[in-house]
Amino acid sequence: MRVDQFDFDLPNERIALRPARPRDAARMLIVRPGAEPVLSDHGVRDLPSILEPGDALVFNDTKVIPAQLEGKRIRGEITAGISATLHLRSGPDRWRAFVRPAKKLQIEDTIIFDGPETRLSAKVAEKSEGGEVLLIFDRSGLELDTAIAKVGHIPLPPYIAQKRGEDEQDRSDYQTIFAQKDGAVAAPTAGLHFTPQLLQALADRGIEQHRVTLHVGAGTFLPVKADDTDDHKMHAEGGEVPFETAEALKAVKARGNKVVSVGTTSLRILESSARETGSIEAFSGETAIFITPGYRFKAIDALMTNFHLPRSTLFMLVSALSGLETMQAAYAHAIGEQYRFYSYGDASLLFPQQGAK
């Protein structure tokens, strides 16, 4: 499909620079293709009354690391500033990263990242297209994790970072209450809306809560530069669907209840784990799944997600689920009703169009 079919105009003032407080005070647009009405305005706190007892919510328990590193490239007597965003761990001492500027960077170059108490060094081992490099660090394992935490910064999305700097509040704001497993460089933002009070209300309603992991990579920020979706390459991300989660979700489906993915990240790892029959199986590894209109969803029955960027792979995904024309109308409605967009913005709850499952 042509990428320009997924374009739309978003007024600058609709981009949220801070989350709602409290988190579950965010608004939520419900999209039900084929229903009357298709669009209805709600709040995140309405979720327990919208879902049915026995339905299941699936959360991503990845934890955002301070993966934005500022350093200096050293080559002989020559130094130059380098900005690196880690996006995929390739071993105990190595990460794949997007760097700027990448053009003059060479294999075997040394990059020094200085923090208040720590100096971290890395060598460039590989260089790929699009500014991606493989960095091998001078320490590994937990020692490397500790050093990155000291020298790194939270990699706020560009549409926020261009308007304000990262501050101490972002270290908690840009982390879900489910965050347990280090490895993401972007938050699974639909999960940011949940509070202990909302989780208790969901439990009281009889709605199950399960966990998966997808370590969100910096590739989530990359624009689709191709003119056709067939020419776009997704970057791989690592994750896991635990055996106990897979078995629980099979039981949910067997009794006719809904599996509701909280976020596109949970959705992508669940769809990567599912068989053609729709059976959700345990999974561990990398996925580069790219979902566009025409995809038939196997694992999930609904999706809770934030509002996404124009021409993005995530707007393509929600269009695959609920229909391109429906989502164009939903986003026009959200803009007109002054919903807040992107990572710190409001939510939507999307149900599949006919033929998407």
FENJOZI-V280757 format. One record per residue. RES is the residue in three letters. PHI is phi in whole degrees, 0 to 359 (999 if undefined). D_CENTER is the distance of its C-alpha to the mean C-alpha in Angstrom with 1 decimal. Layout:
res = <RES & RES>
phi = <PHI & PHI>
d_center = <D_CENTER & D_CENTER>
This chain:
res = <MET & ARG & VAL & ASP & GLN & PHE & ASP & PHE & ASP & LEU & PRO & ASN & GLU & ARG & ILE & ALA & LEU & ARG & PRO & ALA & ARG & PRO & ARG & ASP & ALA & ALA & ARG & MET & LEU & ILE & VAL & ARG & PRO & GLY & ALA & GLU & PRO & VAL & LEU & SER & ASP & HIS & GLY & VAL & ARG & ASP & LEU & PRO & SER & ILE & LEU & GLU & PRO & GLY & ASP & ALA & LEU & VAL & PHE & ASN & ASP & THR & LYS & VAL & ILE & PRO & ALA & GLN & LEU & GLU & GLY & LYS & ARG & ILE & ARG & GLY & GLU & ILE & THR & ALA & GLY & ILE & SER & ALA & THR & LEU & HIS & LEU & ARG & SER & GLY & PRO & ASP & ARG & TRP & ARG & ALA & PHE & VAL & ARG & PRO & ALA & LYS & LYS & LEU & GLN & ILE & GLU & ASP & THR & ILE & ILE & PHE & ASP & GLY & PRO & GLU & THR & ARG & LEU & SER & ALA & LYS & VAL & ALA & GLU & LYS & SER & GLU & GLY & GLY & GLU & VAL & LEU & LEU & ILE & PHE & ASP & ARG & SER & GLY & LEU & GLU & LEU & ASP & THR & ALA & ILE & ALA & LYS & VAL & GLY & HIS & ILE & PRO & LEU & PRO & PRO & TYR & ILE & ALA & GLN & LYS & ARG & GLY & GLU & ASP & GLU & GLN & ASP & ARG & SER & ASP & TYR & GLN & THR & ILE & PHE & ALA & GLN & LYS & ASP & GLY & ALA & VAL & ALA & ALA & PRO & THR & ALA & GLY & LEU & HIS & PHE & THR & PRO & GLN & LEU & LEU & GLN & ALA & LEU & ALA & ASP & ARG & GLY & ILE & GLU & GLN & HIS & ARG & VAL & THR & LEU & HIS & VAL & GLY & ALA & GLY & THR & PHE & LEU & PRO & VAL & LYS & ALA & ASP & ASP & THR & ASP & ASP & HIS & LYS & MET & HIS & ALA & GLU & GLY & GLY & GLU & VAL & PRO & PHE & GLU & THR & ALA & GLU & ALA & LEU & LYS & ALA & VAL & LYS & ALA & ARG & GLY & ASN & LYS & VAL & VAL & SER & VAL & GLY & THR & THR & SER & LEU & ARG & ILE & LEU & GLU & SER & SER & ALA & ARG & GLU & THR & GLY & SER & ILE & GLU & ALA & PHE & SER & GLY & GLU & THR & ALA & ILE & PHE & ILE & THR & PRO & GLY & TYR & ARG & PHE & LYS & ALA & ILE & ASP & ALA & LEU & MET & THR & ASN & PHE & HIS & LEU & PRO & ARG & SER & THR & LEU & PHE & MET & LEU & VAL & SER & ALA & LEU & SER & GLY & LEU & GLU & THR & MET & GLN & ALA & ALA & TYR & ALA & HIS & ALA & ILE & GLY & GLU & GLN & TYR & ARG & PHE & TYR & SER & TYR & GLY & ASP & ALA & SER & LEU & LEU & PHE & PRO & GLN & GLN & GLY & ALA & LYS>
phi = <999 & 289 & 294 & 293 & 292 & 255 & 269 & 199 & 264 & 240 & 301 & 304 & 287 & 275 & 278 & 283 & 260 & 219 & 285 & 295 & 230 & 294 & 303 & 279 & 277 & 296 & 279 & 214 & 266 & 264 & 238 & 237 & 303 & 86 & 269 & 227 & 276 & 289 & 247 & 215 & 266 & 219 & 238 & 302 & 293 & 280 & 306 & 301 & 277 & 278 & 275 & 256 & 306 & 97 & 293 & 227 & 263 & 240 & 254 & 265 & 262 & 294 & 240 & 287 & 257 & 284 & 270 & 267 & 244 & 250 & 209 & 232 & 278 & 241 & 220 & 66 & 267 & 261 & 235 & 206 & 291 & 224 & 245 & 236 & 243 & 295 & 222 & 206 & 285 & 248 & 174 & 301 & 241 & 218 & 225 & 274 & 215 & 263 & 238 & 223 & 282 & 261 & 301 & 267 & 288 & 237 & 299 & 84 & 298 & 258 & 239 & 252 & 247 & 258 & 238 & 302 & 235 & 222 & 243 & 242 & 241 & 215 & 251 & 278 & 263 & 215 & 221 & 240 & 291 & 76 & 83 & 270 & 227 & 256 & 255 & 251 & 270 & 273 & 209 & 215 & 59 & 297 & 298 & 292 & 302 & 296 & 294 & 298 & 298 & 276 & 261 & 271 & 233 & 295 & 278 & 301 & 303 & 304 & 290 & 265 & 300 & 289 & 253 & 200 & 278 & 292 & 226 & 297 & 297 & 295 & 298 & 259 & 299 & 266 & 216 & 281 & 284 & 266 & 298 & 226 & 251 & 301 & 154 & 273 & 248 & 214 & 283 & 283 & 291 & 298 & 289 & 293 & 279 & 266 & 236 & 303 & 295 & 292 & 298 & 293 & 296 & 294 & 297 & 297 & 280 & 88 & 263 & 286 & 227 & 228 & 238 & 228 & 229 & 221 & 280 & 293 & 263 & 293 & 301 & 296 & 273 & 285 & 289 & 278 & 271 & 289 & 276 & 233 & 300 & 295 & 261 & 267 & 253 & 278 & 275 & 287 & 226 & 265 & 191 & 205 & 249 & 298 & 304 & 293 & 292 & 300 & 294 & 295 & 288 & 301 & 294 & 301 & 293 & 297 & 267 & 89 & 271 & 262 & 263 & 249 & 280 & 268 & 100 & 292 & 290 & 299 & 299 & 293 & 285 & 293 & 294 & 291 & 271 & 277 & 280 & 299 & 287 & 99 & 290 & 272 & 241 & 301 & 210 & 211 & 152 & 257 & 224 & 233 & 300 & 234 & 255 & 230 & 309 & 108 & 291 & 255 & 285 & 252 & 263 & 252 & 246 & 197 & 223 & 261 & 205 & 277 & 268 & 254 & 288 & 297 & 62 & 265 & 296 & 282 & 292 & 295 & 296 & 293 & 290 & 295 & 283 & 253 & 103 & 298 & 296 & 297 & 288 & 298 & 293 & 296 & 290 & 297 & 297 & 297 & 294 & 296 & 268 & 62 & 293 & 263 & 255 & 76 & 304 & 264 & 268 & 280 & 244 & 224 & 239 & 250 & 249 & 286 & 285 & 299 & 93 & 281 & 239>
d_center = <22.9 & 23.3 & 20.2 & 22.2 & 22.2 & 18.7 & 19.8 & 20.6 & 21.9 & 20.2 & 22.5 & 21.5 & 22.3 & 19.7 & 16.9 & 16.4 & 17.1 & 17.2 & 15.9 & 18.5 & 21.0 & 21.2 & 17.5 & 18.7 & 20.9 & 18.2 & 19.3 & 18.1 & 19.2 & 20.2 & 20.4 & 23.0 & 24.2 & 27.9 & 28.5 & 30.6 & 29.0 & 25.9 & 24.2 & 24.8 & 23.8 & 23.0 & 21.4 & 18.7 & 21.8 & 23.2 & 20.8 & 23.5 & 26.1 & 24.0 & 23.2 & 26.0 & 27.3 & 26.2 & 22.8 & 19.8 & 16.4 & 13.9 & 11.6 & 9.2 & 11.5 & 9.8 & 11.2 & 10.4 & 13.4 & 15.4 & 14.6 & 16.3 & 19.9 & 22.9 & 25.9 & 29.0 & 29.9 & 33.3 & 35.6 & 39.2 & 40.2 & 37.5 & 34.3 & 31.5 & 28.3 & 25.0 & 21.4 & 19.0 & 15.2 & 14.8 & 12.0 & 13.6 & 16.4 & 19.4 & 22.0 & 23.3 & 24.3 & 22.1 & 18.7 & 17.6 & 16.9 & 16.9 & 20.0 & 22.0 & 24.7 & 24.6 & 27.7 & 30.3 & 28.5 & 30.5 & 30.3 & 31.9 & 31.2 & 30.6 & 28.0 & 28.7 & 26.2 & 28.2 & 27.4 & 29.9 & 30.9 & 29.4 & 29.8 & 27.4 & 28.4 & 26.8 & 28.3 & 26.9 & 27.4 & 25.9 & 24.9 & 23.1 & 22.5 & 20.2 & 20.6 & 19.2 & 21.4 & 22.0 & 23.1 & 25.4 & 25.9 & 29.2 & 28.0 & 25.9 & 24.4 & 24.4 & 26.4 & 23.8 & 21.1 & 23.5 & 24.4 & 20.8 & 20.4 & 23.6 & 23.2 & 19.6 & 17.8 & 14.4 & 12.7 & 12.2 & 10.9 & 14.0 & 14.9 & 15.3 & 16.8 & 19.3 & 20.7 & 20.9 & 20.7 & 18.6 & 20.7 & 21.2 & 19.8 & 16.2 & 16.5 & 16.6 & 14.9 & 11.5 & 11.6 & 11.6 & 15.0 & 13.9 & 12.9 & 15.4 & 14.5 & 14.1 & 12.0 & 8.6 & 8.9 & 6.0 & 5.7 & 4.2 & 6.3 & 8.4 & 9.8 & 11.1 & 13.9 & 15.6 & 18.8 & 21.4 & 23.6 & 21.3 & 20.7 & 24.5 & 25.1 & 23.0 & 24.9 & 28.1 & 27.4 & 27.0 & 23.3 & 21.9 & 18.9 & 17.4 & 14.8 & 12.9 & 11.0 & 8.3 & 8.2 & 5.2 & 7.7 & 9.2 & 9.6 & 6.6 & 9.3 & 12.1 & 14.2 & 15.7 & 19.2 & 21.0 & 23.1 & 22.5 & 19.4 & 21.5 & 21.6 & 17.9 & 16.7 & 13.2 & 12.6 & 12.6 & 10.3 & 12.2 & 12.1 & 14.7 & 16.0 & 19.0 & 22.3 & 22.9 & 19.7 & 20.7 & 24.2 & 23.4 & 21.4 & 24.3 & 26.6 & 24.6 & 24.9 & 28.5 & 29.6 & 28.1 & 25.3 & 21.8 & 18.6 & 16.0 & 12.3 & 10.5 & 7.1 & 6.3 & 5.0 & 8.5 & 10.0 & 9.6 & 11.1 & 13.6 & 14.7 & 15.1 & 17.3 & 19.4 & 22.8 & 24.3 & 26.2 & 23.0 & 23.6 & 20.6 & 21.5 & 20.6 & 18.4 & 17.7 & 16.8 & 14.7 & 13.2 & 12.9 & 13.1 & 13.3 & 14.0 & 16.4 & 19.3 & 21.8 & 19.4 & 20.7 & 18.4 & 19.9 & 18.0 & 16.7 & 18.9 & 16.7 & 13.2 & 12.3 & 9.7 & 10.0 & 11.9 & 10.5 & 12.4 & 15.5 & 15.8 & 12.1 & 11.0 & 9.0 & 12.3 & 14.0 & 12.3 & 13.3 & 16.6 & 17.1 & 16.9 & 18.9 & 20.8 & 20.6 & 23.5 & 22.4 & 19.0 & 21.0 & 23.3 & 20.6 & 19.1 & 22.7 & 23.5 & 20.6 & 21.8 & 25.4 & 24.8 & 23.0 & 19.6 & 17.3 & 14.4 & 10.9 & 9.0 & 12.3 & 13.6 & 14.9 & 13.7 & 14.9 & 16.0 & 16.5 & 19.2 & 20.1 & 22.8 & 25.9 & 25.5 & 21.7 & 22.5>
